[in-house]
Amino acid sequence: MNPGQIVGAFTCVRALRSGGMAQLFVARRTDAPHDLVVIKRVLPSLGCDPEFVRMFDKEARIGRALVHPNIARVIESGLHEGAPYMAVEYVHGVDLRRLLKRAVAEKGALPLGVALGIGVAVAKALDYAHDHAGVVHRDVDPTNVLVAHDGLVKLVDFGIARTMASTHTTRASWVKGKAGYMAPEQCLGEHLDHRTDVFALGILLYEMTTGYRLFHGATDYETTSLILAGEYVRPGDAVADYPPELEAVIVRALEREPDNRWATTQDLAAALAEFARTAEVTLDPAHRAQEVAALLQPAAVAPAPATRSQFRNVMLGAALAVPVAAAALAIARPGSASPARASTALPRTPNAAPQPAPPERTVVSERARVPRSAPEPVATPESVQTTPAKRSVATPRRRRSARAAPKKAPAPAPAPEPAKKRQHPADTILPPSWTGHGG
């Protein structure tokens, strides 16, 4: 789509991203130009895939049914040029993945009040989806949690959500979700319910409060193996002075058996709010907005210290600059003596006749002193095999006593070692993934 193109009741403003399975555009309402939306449109190459179109239509249907302050609302859906599309509420902010990367780079983890506030908001959104629509999100990860600049938190992308009555399957192709944020029963393709989202939210809480990935292997197989084994570093062992009460809340959400987890996401939200009250941590959205804005401010970049080779080059350049400048000054003033000659010249009297300048010394190389009439002899290499009749013999007066040793080539200067890539703390956060709403 091009800017200015009409899509349903909206006018396209600009393209956000095109990749994966859908195209994303920013648009405004034709009847209210100040209201922005994000149009998500199926790629034309996938428009003929009935399975994907069915999943896209289901996401639009679920999104229209969910009306909650912590869920991005689907405003409209339909067809445009034969491809399905939906218009989703525009959230002016950032996704949790970007916020986590910035927080880890600056402070090691999100501020506790921001992390708890996001956790409570996502838990309330999930509880509403479980009770009012009977769906399991199945894809609760940092790219699907948006934090607006006013501190409001929105859960997005119910594309792979399924109703609780139809979540039992053993087909491997139906195991959907991001490997690092799936519950054990989701990895095995077993029956899913609201406690599956409790486990995923526990992973988010762990990463927000510690700054480390919880389940992260070299491959999806290794990651799911860690999830099934329940192997992870407890928050108190990952971060010093981690509150034990908060650790107990998160560890219970991460129980391998669903029956041992929090019964509902509402219970998890209540436990987080109670800890925040006892720890005197504010969950106010306005305060959260201030802390998020402080994290997103561009950091001042300090100049990198000069390396040893750079310092050596600067000093050598400074040492060479002095004689070069003196020579340039002497050339510019041919009638004046050079500084060295002027310092040793005798004082001249007014009536004395001018003395002729001493002849300039001409330095010649040893090769230049050899007369041109005497060419340098060339010795026949001993490695060349010739017949006795044709062997060239040097005359007695020009015979050399020994074969001249070839000059050794100067050893090449060692190449400078490449600078080691600094391990950035934010590398512990999840690998890149698309998100429908960027700032």
N, C-alpha and C positions, 0 to 999 in steps of 0.2 A: 504494500500500500504506500501511497505517496501523501505528503502533507497536504491537507485540504480535502482529502477524499472522505466522503460520507460513508460511515459504517453504522447502519441502524439509526439510532438517535444521536450519534456522536460524530465529531469531526476530528480526523486524525491530525495530530500536531507533529510528532516526530517518532522515529523508530527507536526503541530501547535496545533490543537484541533479537537476533535471528539465529537460532541454533537449537540443537536437541530435537524436540518434537513440536515446538511451537514458535511462532513469531510474537514479539511483544511490542506494543505501540502505546504511546501516551496520546490520549484524546480528551476532548472537552465536550460537554453536552451542548447540543445545538440551541436548547432553550435556556441554558444557564452556562454561559461561556467560562465562568469562574470555577466551575466544578470539574475537576480532572478525574479521569478514570484510566485504567490500564486495560487495553484490549489484548486478549490472548487468542491467537488465531492458529489453527492447525496448519502445519506446513503442507503445501500442495502435494508434495510427494507422499504424505501419509493420509491424504484425504480419502483415498480409496481403500484404506485398511479398516475393515468393519470393526475389528476388535478395538483399535485405538479410538475410532469415532464413538463407539459405544462407551468407552471409558471417559472420553471427553464430555459427552452428554451427561453422563452420571455425575461428574464433578460439577457441571453447571447446575444440575437439578439439586444436588445436595447444598451447593453454595447459596442458591436462592432460598432454600428452606431454613438456613441457619442465620438468624438475626441476633447477634450478640455483640456487645461493645469490644470484645477481644477476638473477634473473627472478622476477617476482611470479607465484606458482603459482595456477592455476585448480583449486579444490577440488572443485567440483560444478557440474553444469549440468542443465537440464531445462526444463519448462514450468510456468508459474504463471498460472492463469486464462486459458489459451490463448496466453500470450506467452512466448517463450523468455527464459531468464535464466541467469546464471552467477554463482557465488560465487567471488570472487577474494581472495587473501591481503591482509589489511589492512596497509598500511605507515604506521606512525605517524611522519609527517615532512612534508616539503614537496616539491613538484616543482621541477625545475631552473629553470624559468622564473621562479618567484617568488624563488628563491635568487639568480638572476642579477640581477633587478631590484634586490634589496636590496644586493647586492655592488657593483653599478655606482653606486648612489646613495651608498654609504658610502666605497668605496675605488677605484672606477673599473673593477674587474674582480675575479673570484674570486681568493682566495689561490692561489698557484701549486700548493701541495701539494693543496688541495681539487680544483682543476681537473684535475690529473694523476691523482689517485686516482679521480675520477669517470670520466675517459676510459679508464683501465685496466679498471675494473669493467664499463663498457658494452662495451668491446672483448671481454672474456672472455664476457659474456653472448651477444653476437652470434656469436662463434666457436662456442659450444656449439650455438646454434640452427642455424648453417650445417652443422655436422658431424653432429649427432645427429638433426635433423629435416629437414635439407635445405631450409630455408625462408629467404627474404629478408624482412627486416622491412619495409622500404620506407617506414617512418614514424618514423625516429629523429630526434626533435626534443625541445626542452626540456620539453614537457608530458608526454612519455612516459618521462622519467627521474625517478625518485623517490629522494630522499635521506632516509633514516630518521634519527631523532634519535640513534641509536647509531652513525651513520657509515656504515651499510650502504647500498649503492646497488642499486636494483631497476629493471629495464627492464620496461615494461608495454605493453599494447595491441598485440597481434599481429593486429588486426582486418583489415588489408589485406595481411598477409604472404602470400606465394605461394611455392609450391615452385619450385625452380630449373628443373625440367623443363617447367613450364607458364607461364613468364614472358614468352614471346615473343608479342607482339600488336601490331597497328598500329591498333586501334580507339581513337579519341580518348577514349571514355568509360571506358576501362580505365586511363587515365593517372591514377593515384591517388597521393596524398601531398601534403604541404604545400609550396607553391611554393618557399619559401626554403630548403628542406632536401632537395631532390631532386637526383640526379645527372643529368648531361647525357643519358645513355641513357634515364633514366626520363622526362625531359621529352619526349623524342622517341618514347616508346612502343616502344623497342627491347628486345632481350633483356637481362634482368637476371640478375646473379649476386651472389655475396657481396661483390664489389668495389663494388657499388652502396651497400651499407651502410658500406663504408670511406670513401667520399666524404662521406656524411652525417655520420659521426663526425668527419671532418676539419672540417666546418663547426662542429660543436659545440665542438671543441677551439679553433678560432679565436675563437669568441665568448666562451668561458669565460676565455681568457687575455688577450684584448684589451678586452672589454667593448663591442665594436661588432658590429652586424649585418654579415654578410659579403655576402649577396646580398639586396638589399632595394630593390624598385622601387615606384612608385606603384600599379602594377597587377600581377597575376600574369603578364601577358604581358611586362612590362618585367623582372620578376624572372627569369623563365625565359630571357629574352634575354641577361641578364648571365651566367647560368650557362652557356649554350651558347657565349658568346663567351669565357668564362674571364676576365672582367674583374673584378678585385678588388684592393684595396690589401694589399700583403704585410704580415704582422704587424710586421716590423721598421720599416716606414714608418708604421704606425699608432700604435705605442707606442715611446717612447724606451727604449733599453737592453734591447730584447727579445732573449732568448738566441738567437743564430743557429743553434745546434744544434736547439733546439725548432722554430724556424721551418722548418728543412729537413725535419723530420718531418711537420709539418702541410702544407707545400707539396706534398710527395710524395703525401699522401692526397688532395689536391685536384686532381690531374692530370686533365685533360679526358679523355684516353684511358685506359680501364681497365687496359690492359697496363702503363702507366707508374706505377700506384699500388702501394701495398703489396699483396702477393699475398693476404694474409689479414688479418683483424682481429687474429689472434694475433701476427702479425709487427708490427703497429702497436702492440699492447700491450707487446711486448718492447722496442720502440724507446723508448716512453714511460718504461718502468721503468728502462732503461739511462740515459736522460737524468736521471731523478730521482736515480739513484745517484751519477752524476758531479757533479751540482749540489748534492748533499747535501740533497735535499728529501724529507721523510718522507711515506710513503703510508699510514701507520698509521691504521686506521679510528677509533680512539679520539681521536687528535689531530684527525682530520677532524671528528669529532663536536663537539669543543670549539670549533673555528673556526666551524662552522655555527651552533652555539648563540650564539656571540658576534655573528654577523651578524644573527640573528633577534631579538636583544634590542631592545625598543622604544627608539628613539633619543630623547634629550631634545630637546624643541622649544624653541628660544630665542625670547623675545618679539620680535615684529617692531618695528623702530624706528618711532617716530611720524613721520608725514608732516608737511610744512610746514603744511598746512591744519589738521591736528589740533593742532599746537603753537600756532598762532594762535588757534584756538578755546579752548584751555585758558587762554591768557594773557588773552583777552578776558573769559572767564568769571570769572577771578580779579579782574580790574580792576572788573568790575561788582558783584562780591560785596561789596566794602567799603562803597560807599554804600547798597546795599540793606540790609546788616546795620545800618548806622547809622540808617537810616529806621525799620527795624523796632524798634530799641531806643527811638527817640523815641516811636513810637506806643504801645509797651508802657508807657512812663512819661509820661503826658500832663502831669504837674505839673512836669516838669523841662524845662529849656531845651535846645534842640538844641546839639550841640557847637560849631557855628560861633557861635551867639548867646551861649553861655556864655562863650566866650573874649573877647568884646568888651564884656560887661556890666560896669557899675561896681560896686564893692563896696557892699553894703548895710549901713547902720548899724543898730543895734538899735532906736533910737527913731524912725527915719525912717518916714514914712507910705509905704505901698506905692504905687509909681508904676504908673499904667496902662500896660499893654503897648502898644507901638506897633502901629498897625493893620497887618494883613497886606496886602502888595501883591498885587493881583490882576492878572495878566497876561492881556490879551485880545488876540485876533488883530485884524488890520486889518479883516477882514470883520465882526467882531462890533461894531466901533465905528460902522458905518454905521447910521443910523436906519432902523427898519423901515418908516417912511412913504415912504422914497425907494427904490423897487425898482430893482435893477440893470437898465439897459436892455439889450435884446437886439438886436443888429444883424442885418439880413437878409443872408445870405451872397450874395456877388456871383455865385456860380455858379447861383443860382436864377433862371430866366427867367420874368418876369411881364409882363402887358400894361401899357401906360403908364397907363391909368386906375386900375389896382389897385396900382401900385408904391407902397410905403410910403416916405414921406420923413421923415427925422428933423427935429425942430424945430431952429432955429438954435442955441439955448442948449445943446442936447444933442448937436449934431453932433460927430462925432469927426473929428479931423484925419487920422488914418490907421487903417487896419484893424489891430486887435491881432494880433500874430503868435502863432500857437498855441504853447503850451508844448511843448517837446521832451520826449518821454518819456525817462526815464533809461535809458542803455544797459544791457542785461542783463549781469549778471556772467558772465564766461566759465565754461563748464562745466568742471569738473575733468577732466583727461585720465584715461581709464581706465587702471588699472594694467596694465602689460604682463605677460602670463603668463610666468612664469619657466620657461625650458626645463630640464626636469628631466633629469639624466643618464640616468635609467632609461628615458626615452622611446626610447632606441636599441634597446631589447630588443623582442622579437617582439610582435605584436598579441595581444589576449586569445584564449584558447582554453580549452575545458573540459578538466579532468583528473579522473580517477576517484578520486584520493586526495589530499585536502587535510589539513592538520594538524588 
